[in-house]
Structure formats: structure tokens, C-alpha cells
Amino acid sequence: MNKLLIFIMTFMLISVVGCGEDIEPSTAAKNTESLCQQAWFERVEQQISSGDGQGHGPDLGSIEWRSVVEFKLGIRGQAGLPEKDSDLWCEYINKHFIAVQ
């Protein structure tokens, strides 16, 4: 009987402790969600023009555009860059290269 009581008490303690933790997205993840949007792409484009000077260029925010941004920054192909199709890419570019306006 004592073993059963110990087992039940242990199980309840583990259950209560395990359920008490709140899991929230990190601050970086929250900030990342708001970056990869049209307004941010336009701000980047103002600082790092992807066009050819004649009104031609890739669509803002596209993978091609992101590749051009990396090229203009001199970081294309560097190890450790986030994937171009990820929100982390926008966060990285913003943190390291985009001036706050």
C-alpha cells in the first residue's frame, strides 16, 4: 500500500511541476514574425537598391531579391547565414545591416 501511495504522490508531483511551465516564443521569434513584410522589404530597398537603375529588378521580398541583397552586402555564400526563405533571414539582415529610421 505504501508503494502505491508513493507512486501516486510522485506521479502527481511530476504532473504538477510539468504543467506549471509557460512556453512562450522567444523575443527574437516575436520580432521575426513582424519583419518579413512589405513595409520592411521597402525599407531595405531604400537602403540597398536591388534594381539596375532603369526600373528593373526582382520583386521585393522574393528569393531572387534576397539573393541580390546578400550580393550587394557582400555576404552571399557566407557560412552561417540563415536560409533566404526564412523569417530568420530578415531578422539577421535587419540586425546587422539595416539602419533604424
N, CA, C and O atoms as a MOPAC input file, in Angstrom:
PM7 MOZYME 1SCF
protein

 N      0.81700 1    -1.18800 1     0.00000 1
 C      0.00000 1     0.00000 1     0.00000 1
 C      0.86300 1     1.25400 1     0.00000 1
 O      0.54600 1     2.22300 1    -0.69000 1
 N      1.97600 1     1.24700 1     0.78500 1
 C      2.86000 1     2.40300 1     0.85400 1
 C      3.50300 1     2.67500 1    -0.50100 1
 O      3.68300 1     3.83300 1    -0.87900 1
 N      3.85400 1     1.61100 1    -1.24400 1
 C      4.47100 1     1.78500 1    -2.55600 1
 C      3.48300 1     2.44200 1    -3.52400 1
 O      3.86600 1     3.28900 1    -4.33000 1
 N      2.22800 1     2.05000 1    -3.43800 1
 C      1.20700 1     2.64100 1    -4.28900 1
 C      1.02000 1     4.12000 1    -3.95800 1
 O      0.89100 1     4.94700 1    -4.86100 1
 N      1.00700 1     4.44700 1    -2.70500 1
 C      0.86200 1     5.83700 1    -2.28000 1
 C      2.05500 1     6.67400 1    -2.74600 1
 O      1.87900 1     7.79600 1    -3.22100 1
 N      3.24600 1     6.14000 1    -2.61100 1
 C      4.45300 1     6.84200 1    -3.06500 1
 C      4.39100 1     7.04200 1    -4.58100 1
 O      4.71400 1     8.11900 1    -5.08200 1
 N      3.97900 1     6.00800 1    -5.30200 1
 C      3.87400 1     6.11400 1    -6.75900 1
 C      2.88000 1     7.20300 1    -7.15600 1
 O      3.16500 1     8.01700 1    -8.03400 1
 N      1.72200 1     7.21700 1    -6.51300 1
 C      0.69100 1     8.20600 1    -6.83800 1
 C      1.16700 1     9.61600 1    -6.51400 1
 O      0.95100 1    10.53700 1    -7.30100 1
 N      1.79900 1     9.79200 1    -5.38900 1
 C      2.30200 1    11.10800 1    -4.99200 1
 C      3.39400 1    11.58700 1    -5.95400 1
 O      3.42500 1    12.75700 1    -6.33500 1
 N      4.27400 1    10.68700 1    -6.33800 1
 C      5.34000 1    11.03000 1    -7.28200 1
 C      4.73600 1    11.42700 1    -8.62300 1
 O      5.13300 1    12.43100 1    -9.21500 1
 N      3.78500 1    10.64500 1    -9.09800 1
 C      3.12800 1    10.94300 1   -10.37300 1
 C      2.44600 1    12.30200 1   -10.32800 1
 O      2.55000 1    13.07000 1   -11.28400 1
 N      1.75600 1    12.61400 1    -9.24600 1
 C      1.07100 1    13.89500 1    -9.11500 1
 C      2.06800 1    15.04900 1    -9.06700 1
 O      1.83400 1    16.09300 1    -9.67700 1
 N      3.15900 1    14.87600 1    -8.36200 1
 C      4.17300 1    15.91500 1    -8.26000 1
 C      4.79000 1    16.21100 1    -9.62900 1
 O      4.96900 1    17.37000 1   -10.00200 1
 N      5.10600 1    15.16300 1   -10.36200 1
 C      5.68000 1    15.34000 1   -11.70200 1
 C      4.67100 1    16.02500 1   -12.61200 1
 O      5.04100 1    16.89800 1   -13.39700 1
 N      3.41600 1    15.64600 1   -12.52000 1
 C      2.37400 1    16.24500 1   -13.35100 1
 C      2.21000 1    17.72900 1   -13.05600 1
 O      2.08000 1    18.53500 1   -13.97800 1
 N      2.21500 1    18.09200 1   -11.79400 1
 C      2.02400 1    19.49000 1   -11.40700 1
 C      3.22500 1    20.32200 1   -11.83700 1
 O      3.04700 1    21.41400 1   -12.37500 1
 N      4.41700 1    19.84400 1   -11.61900 1
 C      5.62400 1    20.57300 1   -11.99300 1
 C      5.71000 1    20.70600 1   -13.50900 1
 O      6.05200 1    21.77400 1   -14.01700 1
 N      5.41200 1    19.66000 1   -14.22000 1
 C      5.48500 1    19.69300 1   -15.67700 1
 C      4.47500 1    20.62600 1   -16.30200 1
 O      4.74300 1    21.20100 1   -17.35700 1
 N      3.32500 1    20.79300 1   -15.68400 1
 C      2.28300 1    21.65100 1   -16.24900 1
 C      2.45000 1    23.10800 1   -15.85600 1
 O      1.77400 1    23.97400 1   -16.41100 1
 N      3.32100 1    23.39100 1   -14.92900 1
 C      3.47300 1    24.74600 1   -14.43700 1
 C      4.30200 1    25.65300 1   -15.32000 1
 O      4.32100 1    26.86200 1   -15.08900 1
 N      4.98200 1    25.13200 1   -16.31000 1
 C      5.87000 1    25.93700 1   -17.13300 1
 C      5.11400 1    26.55300 1   -18.30400 1
 O      4.47300 1    25.84600 1   -19.08200 1
 N      5.19400 1    27.86600 1   -18.42100 1
 C      4.60600 1    28.55100 1   -19.56600 1
 C      5.62800 1    28.56600 1   -20.69100 1
 O      6.78800 1    28.92600 1   -20.49400 1
 N      5.18100 1    28.17200 1   -21.86200 1
 C      6.06900 1    28.16200 1   -23.01700 1
 C      5.63600 1    29.28100 1   -23.94100 1
 O      4.54500 1    29.24300 1   -24.50900 1
 N      6.50600 1    30.28900 1   -24.09100 1
 C      6.22400 1    31.41100 1   -24.96300 1
 C      7.30400 1    31.49200 1   -26.02300 1
 O      8.44500 1    31.10700 1   -25.76600 1
 N      6.97400 1    31.98200 1   -27.20400 1
 C      8.00300 1    32.17800 1   -28.21800 1
 C      9.03500 1    33.17500 1   -27.71200 1
 O      8.71900 1    34.07800 1   -26.93700 1
 N     10.26100 1    33.00000 1   -28.15600 1
 C     11.31500 1    33.91100 1   -27.74000 1
 C     11.03700 1    35.30500 1   -28.29000 1
 O     10.24600 1    35.47300 1   -29.21900 1
 N     11.69000 1    36.29100 1   -27.71100 1
 C     11.55300 1    37.66600 1   -28.19300 1
 C     11.99500 1    37.74900 1   -29.64100 1
 O     11.37600 1    38.45600 1   -30.43700 1
 N     13.05800 1    37.03700 1   -29.99500 1
 C     13.54900 1    37.05300 1   -31.37600 1
 C     12.49000 1    36.51100 1   -32.32500 1
 O     12.29200 1    37.05500 1   -33.41200 1
 N     11.81600 1    35.45300 1   -31.92500 1
 C     10.79200 1    34.88000 1   -32.79000 1
 C      9.62600 1    35.85800 1   -32.96200 1
 O      9.07300 1    35.97900 1   -34.05500 1
 N      9.25700 1    36.55100 1   -31.88600 1
 C      8.16800 1    37.52700 1   -31.99000 1
 C      8.56400 1    38.64400 1   -32.95100 1
 O      7.76300 1    39.05000 1   -33.79300 1
 N      9.80400 1    39.14900 1   -32.82800 1
 C     10.27000 1    40.22400 1   -33.69500 1
 C     10.39100 1    39.75400 1   -35.13500 1
 O     10.09900 1    40.51200 1   -36.06000 1
 N     10.81300 1    38.52700 1   -35.33500 1
 C     10.98500 1    37.99400 1   -36.67300 1
 C      9.66200 1    37.96100 1   -37.41500 1
 O      9.61400 1    38.26000 1   -38.60800 1
 N      8.59600 1    37.60400 1   -36.72900 1
 C      7.29200 1    37.49800 1   -37.37400 1
 C      6.86500 1    38.82000 1   -37.99600 1
 O      6.18500 1    38.82900 1   -39.02200 1
 N      7.25100 1    39.92800 1   -37.39200 1
 C      6.79900 1    41.21200 1   -37.89400 1
 C      7.72900 1    41.80400 1   -38.94500 1
 O      7.36500 1    42.79800 1   -39.57300 1
 N      8.90000 1    41.24500 1   -39.16000 1
 C      9.84300 1    41.83000 1   -40.10500 1
 C      9.58100 1    41.48800 1   -41.56200 1
 O      9.54700 1    42.39700 1   -42.39100 1
 N      9.40000 1    40.25900 1   -41.90200 1
 C      9.30900 1    39.83900 1   -43.30500 1
 C      7.96200 1    40.23200 1   -43.89800 1
 O      7.13800 1    39.38600 1   -44.24400 1
 N      7.77100 1    41.51800 1   -44.00100 1
 C      6.53700 1    42.05800 1   -44.56500 1
 C      6.89600 1    43.16300 1   -45.55200 1
 O      8.02800 1    43.64700 1   -45.56500 1
 N      5.95200 1    43.55100 1   -46.35900 1
 C      6.17900 1    44.50800 1   -47.44000 1
 C      6.84100 1    45.79600 1   -46.95700 1
 O      7.75900 1    46.29600 1   -47.60600 1
 N      6.39300 1    46.33600 1   -45.83600 1
 C      6.96400 1    47.59300 1   -45.33100 1
 C      8.45800 1    47.44200 1   -45.04500 1
 O      9.24200 1    48.34500 1   -45.34000 1
 N      8.85200 1    46.30800 1   -44.47400 1
 C     10.27300 1    46.08800 1   -44.18700 1
 C     11.05500 1    45.91100 1   -45.48000 1
 O     12.15600 1    46.44700 1   -45.60700 1
 N     10.50900 1    45.16800 1   -46.45000 1
 C     11.18900 1    44.99400 1   -47.73700 1
 C     11.42800 1    46.35700 1   -48.38800 1
 O     12.49400 1    46.59500 1   -48.95600 1
 N     10.44500 1    47.24500 1   -48.30700 1
 C     10.58600 1    48.57800 1   -48.89100 1
 C     11.66900 1    49.38500 1   -48.18600 1
 O     12.42400 1    50.11000 1   -48.83500 1
 N     11.75100 1    49.26500 1   -46.86400 1
 C     12.79800 1    49.96700 1   -46.11000 1
 C     14.17600 1    49.45700 1   -46.50400 1
 O     15.10700 1    50.24300 1   -46.67700 1
 N     14.30600 1    48.14800 1   -46.64300 1
 C     15.58200 1    47.57300 1   -47.07000 1
 C     15.92500 1    48.06500 1   -48.46600 1
 O     17.06900 1    48.43100 1   -48.73500 1
 N     14.94800 1    48.07500 1   -49.34700 1
 C     15.16800 1    48.50500 1   -50.73700 1
 C     15.63400 1    49.95800 1   -50.80500 1
 O     16.42900 1    50.31000 1   -51.67500 1
 N     15.15300 1    50.79200 1   -49.90600 1
 C     15.59100 1    52.19100 1   -49.86600 1
 C     17.07600 1    52.28600 1   -49.51600 1
 O     17.77600 1    53.17700 1   -49.99700 1
 N     17.54600 1    51.37300 1   -48.68700 1
 C     18.94100 1    51.41700 1   -48.24000 1
 C     19.86300 1    50.58600 1   -49.12200 1
 O     21.04200 1    50.91300 1   -49.26200 1
 N     19.34800 1    49.52900 1   -49.71100 1
 C     20.14700 1    48.62300 1   -50.54500 1
 C     19.36000 1    48.38200 1   -51.82700 1
 O     18.56700 1    47.44400 1   -51.89800 1
 N     19.56900 1    49.20300 1   -52.82000 1
 C     18.79300 1    49.09700 1   -54.05000 1
 C     19.14000 1    47.81700 1   -54.80500 1
 O     20.31000 1    47.51300 1   -55.03600 1
 N     18.10400 1    47.07700 1   -55.18100 1
 C     18.31300 1    45.82700 1   -55.91100 1
 C     18.12500 1    46.00100 1   -57.41300 1
 O     18.38100 1    45.07900 1   -58.18700 1
 N     17.67600 1    47.18400 1   -57.82500 1
 C     17.39000 1    47.42200 1   -59.23400 1
 C     18.64200 1    47.71200 1   -60.04900 1
 O     19.74700 1    47.81600 1   -59.51600 1
 N     18.43900 1    47.84000 1   -61.34900 1
 C     19.54800 1    48.10900 1   -62.26300 1
 C     19.65700 1    49.58900 1   -62.62500 1
 O     20.40900 1    49.94600 1   -63.53100 1
 N     18.92300 1    50.44600 1   -61.93400 1
 C     18.94900 1    51.86400 1   -62.21400 1
 C     17.99300 1    52.27900 1   -63.31800 1
 O     17.82600 1    53.47300 1   -63.56800 1
 N     17.37500 1    51.34000 1   -63.97100 1
 C     16.43600 1    51.63000 1   -65.05600 1
 C     15.03000 1    51.12400 1   -64.72500 1
 O     14.20000 1    50.93700 1   -65.61500 1
 N     14.78200 1    50.91100 1   -63.45700 1
 C     13.46100 1    50.47500 1   -63.03700 1
 C     13.24600 1    48.97300 1   -63.08800 1
 O     12.13100 1    48.49600 1   -62.87400 1
 N     14.29800 1    48.22900 1   -63.36700 1
 C     14.18400 1    46.77100 1   -63.42600 1
 C     14.82200 1    46.16000 1   -62.18300 1
 O     15.85000 1    46.63200 1   -61.69800 1
 N     14.20900 1    45.12900 1   -61.69100 1
 C     14.75600 1    44.41800 1   -60.54200 1
 C     13.79500 1    43.33900 1   -60.09200 1
 O     12.66200 1    43.26000 1   -60.56800 1
 N     14.24700 1    42.52500 1   -59.18600 1
 C     13.39100 1    41.43600 1   -58.68500 1
 C     12.26800 1    41.96800 1   -57.80400 1
 O     12.34800 1    43.07300 1   -57.26700 1
 N     11.22700 1    41.16600 1   -57.66600 1
 C     10.10500 1    41.51500 1   -56.79300 1
 C     10.59000 1    41.58600 1   -55.35100 1
 O     11.30900 1    40.70300 1   -54.88300 1
 N     10.18800 1    42.65300 1   -54.64600 1
 C     10.59900 1    42.82000 1   -53.24800 1
 C     10.18500 1    41.61200 1   -52.42100 1
 O      9.04600 1    41.15100 1   -52.48800 1
 N     11.11700 1    41.11900 1   -51.65400 1
 C     10.84700 1    40.00300 1   -50.75700 1
 C     11.03400 1    38.63500 1   -51.37300 1
 O     11.05200 1    37.63300 1   -50.65800 1
 N     11.17600 1    38.57300 1   -52.71400 1
 C     11.35000 1    37.27200 1   -53.36300 1
 C     12.72900 1    36.69100 1   -53.03100 1
 O     13.60600 1    37.39700 1   -52.53400 1
 N     12.90500 1    35.42100 1   -53.30700 1
 C     14.20000 1    34.77600 1   -53.07900 1
 C     15.26400 1    35.44700 1   -53.94900 1
 O     16.39400 1    35.65100 1   -53.50600 1
 N     14.90500 1    35.78400 1   -55.17200 1
 C     15.85500 1    36.48100 1   -56.05600 1
 C     16.25300 1    37.82700 1   -55.44600 1
 O     17.43000 1    38.18900 1   -55.45900 1
 N     15.29500 1    38.55500 1   -54.92200 1
 C     15.57300 1    39.84900 1   -54.28600 1
 C     16.49100 1    39.66700 1   -53.08100 1
 O     17.43500 1    40.43300 1   -52.89100 1
 N     16.21200 1    38.66300 1   -52.28200 1
 C     17.03200 1    38.40800 1   -51.09200 1
 C     18.45800 1    38.04500 1   -51.48800 1
 O     19.41200 1    38.41900 1   -50.80500 1
 N     18.60000 1    37.31500 1   -52.59400 1
 C     19.92200 1    36.96900 1   -53.08900 1
 C     20.67800 1    38.22000 1   -53.53200 1
 O     21.87300 1    38.35200 1   -53.26700 1
 N     19.98800 1    39.13000 1   -54.20000 1
 C     20.61100 1    40.38900 1   -54.62400 1
 C     21.03000 1    41.20400 1   -53.40500 1
 O     22.11300 1    41.78800 1   -53.39700 1
 N     20.18800 1    41.25100 1   -52.38100 1
 C     20.52700 1    41.97700 1   -51.15100 1
 C     21.81300 1    41.39800 1   -50.55800 1
 O     22.71200 1    42.14700 1   -50.17500 1
 N     21.90200 1    40.07200 1   -50.48200 1
 C     23.11900 1    39.44100 1   -49.97100 1
 C     24.32500 1    39.81900 1   -50.83300 1
 O     25.39500 1    40.11400 1   -50.30200 1
 N     24.16000 1    39.81400 1   -52.15300 1
 C     25.24700 1    40.16200 1   -53.06800 1
 C     25.71200 1    41.59500 1   -52.82900 1
 O     26.91100 1    41.85500 1   -52.72900 1
 N     24.75600 1    42.52800 1   -52.73600 1
 C     25.09300 1    43.93700 1   -52.53200 1
 C     25.78100 1    44.16300 1   -51.19000 1
 O     26.60800 1    45.06500 1   -51.05500 1
 N     25.43800 1    43.34400 1   -50.20000 1
 C     26.06800 1    43.45800 1   -48.88500 1
 C     27.41500 1    42.74200 1   -48.82600 1
 O     28.16700 1    42.90200 1   -47.86500 1
 N     27.71500 1    41.95400 1   -49.85600 1
 C     28.97300 1    41.21000 1   -49.88400 1
 C     28.99100 1    39.99300 1   -48.97800 1
 O     30.05000 1    39.56100 1   -48.52000 1
 N     27.80600 1    39.44000 1   -48.72200 1
 C     27.73900 1    38.29300 1   -47.80600 1
 C     27.20000 1    37.03200 1   -48.47000 1
 O     27.07100 1    36.00000 1   -47.81200 1
 N     26.88400 1    37.09700 1   -49.75300 1
 C     26.30700 1    35.92400 1   -50.42600 1
 C     27.27200 1    34.74300 1   -50.30800 1
 O     28.46800 1    34.87900 1   -50.56800 1
 N     26.74700 1    33.59700 1   -49.91900 1
 C     27.53100 1    32.37600 1   -49.82000 1
 C     28.29000 1    32.21300 1   -48.51900 1
 O     28.93800 1    31.18600 1   -48.32100 1
 N     28.23300 1    33.18300 1   -47.62900 1
 C     28.94300 1    33.06000 1   -46.35900 1
 C     28.29700 1    31.99200 1   -45.48000 1
 O     27.07600 1    31.84000 1   -45.45600 1
 N     29.12900 1    31.27100 1   -44.77200 1
 C     28.64000 1    30.25000 1   -43.84000 1
 C     27.90100 1    30.93000 1   -42.69400 1
 O     28.26400 1    32.02500 1   -42.26600 1
 N     26.88200 1    30.27600 1   -42.21700 1
 C     26.15600 1    30.76400 1   -41.05300 1
 C     24.99700 1    31.69000 1   -41.36400 1
 O     24.28800 1    32.10800 1   -40.44800 1
 N     24.78500 1    32.02200 1   -42.62300 1
 C     23.63200 1    32.85500 1   -42.96400 1
 C     22.35400 1    32.02900 1   -42.86400 1
 O     22.33600 1    30.86100 1   -43.25100 1
 N     21.29600 1    32.62800 1   -42.35000 1
 C     20.01400 1    31.90800 1   -42.34600 1
 C     19.54000 1    31.66800 1   -43.77400 1
 O     19.94300 1    32.37900 1   -44.69600 1
 N     18.69600 1    30.67900 1   -43.95100 1
 C     18.11300 1    30.38300 1   -45.25600 1
 C     17.35500 1    31.61400 1   -45.75900 1
 O     16.65900 1    32.27700 1   -44.99000 1
 N     17.49100 1    31.90800 1   -47.02800 1
 C     16.85500 1    33.09700 1   -47.60000 1
 C     15.33400 1    33.07000 1   -47.50600 1
 O     14.70300 1    34.12700 1   -47.47800 1
 N     14.74500 1    31.90600 1   -47.45800 1
 C     13.28000 1    31.83000 1   -47.40500 1
 C     12.74100 1    31.76200 1   -45.97600 1
 O     11.60100 1    31.35100 1   -45.75600 1
 N     13.56000 1    32.16300 1   -45.01200 1
 C     13.12500 1    32.08300 1   -43.61600 1
 C     12.95200 1    33.46500 1   -42.99900 1
 O     13.52500 1    34.44900 1   -43.46600 1
 N     12.15500 1    33.51800 1   -41.94700 1
 C     11.99900 1    34.75500 1   -41.18300 1
 C     13.30400 1    35.13700 1   -40.49900 1
 O     13.57000 1    36.31800 1   -40.27900 1
 N     14.12000 1    34.14000 1   -40.16200 1
 C     15.40300 1    34.42900 1   -39.53100 1
 C     16.31500 1    35.23100 1   -40.44800 1
 O     17.14800 1    36.00300 1   -39.97300 1
 N     16.16700 1    35.05700 1   -41.75900 1
 C     16.96700 1    35.81800 1   -42.70700 1
 C     16.66900 1    37.31300 1   -42.55100 1
 O     17.58600 1    38.13300 1   -42.49300 1
 N     15.39300 1    37.65600 1   -42.48400 1
 C     15.01300 1    39.06200 1   -42.31700 1
 C     15.57200 1    39.62100 1   -41.01200 1
 O     16.08400 1    40.73900 1   -40.97800 1
 N     15.47300 1    38.84900 1   -39.95400 1
 C     15.99500 1    39.28400 1   -38.65800 1
 C     17.50100 1    39.51200 1   -38.73700 1
 O     18.00200 1    40.51000 1   -38.21900 1
 N     18.21900 1    38.60700 1   -39.37200 1
 C     19.67700 1    38.71700 1   -39.49800 1
 C     20.05700 1    39.97600 1   -40.28000 1
 O     20.90100 1    40.75100 1   -39.83000 1
 N     19.44500 1    40.18300 1   -41.43700 1
 C     19.75100 1    41.34200 1   -42.26600 1
 C     19.42400 1    42.62300 1   -41.50900 1
 O     20.20400 1    43.57600 1   -41.52100 1
 N     18.28200 1    42.64100 1   -40.85900 1
 C     17.87400 1    43.82100 1   -40.10100 1
 C     18.86800 1    44.13000 1   -38.98500 1
 O     19.27300 1    45.27900 1   -38.80500 1
 N     19.24900 1    43.12200 1   -38.25600 1
 C     20.13600 1    43.30700 1   -37.09800 1
 C     21.52700 1    43.78000 1   -37.51600 1
 O     22.12500 1    44.62300 1   -36.84700 1
 N     22.03700 1    43.24200 1   -38.61300 1
 C     23.42600 1    43.51900 1   -38.97600 1
 C     23.61800 1    44.63200 1   -40.01000 1
 O     24.71600 1    45.17700 1   -40.11500 1
 N     22.58400 1    44.98100 1   -40.77300 1
 C     22.81600 1    45.87700 1   -41.90000 1
 C     21.82300 1    47.02600 1   -42.07500 1
 O     22.15200 1    48.01400 1   -42.73100 1
 N     20.64500 1    46.92700 1   -41.52100 1
 C     19.63100 1    47.93400 1   -41.80800 1
 C     19.61600 1    49.00600 1   -40.74100 1
 O     19.47500 1    48.71500 1   -39.55300 1
 N     19.76400 1    50.25900 1   -41.17400 1
 C     19.75300 1    51.38600 1   -40.24800 1
 C     18.33300 1    51.63300 1   -39.77000 1
 O     17.38400 1    51.55700 1   -40.55100 1
 N     18.19300 1    51.92400 1   -38.50700 1
 C     16.87900 1    52.20800 1   -37.92900 1
 C     16.48000 1    53.61000 1   -38.38100 1
 O     17.26800 1    54.55300 1   -38.30900 1
 N     15.25100 1    53.72100 1   -38.84500 1
 C     14.76000 1    55.02500 1   -39.31600 1
 C     13.72800 1    55.55600 1   -38.36900 1
 O     13.19100 1    56.64200 1   -38.58700 1

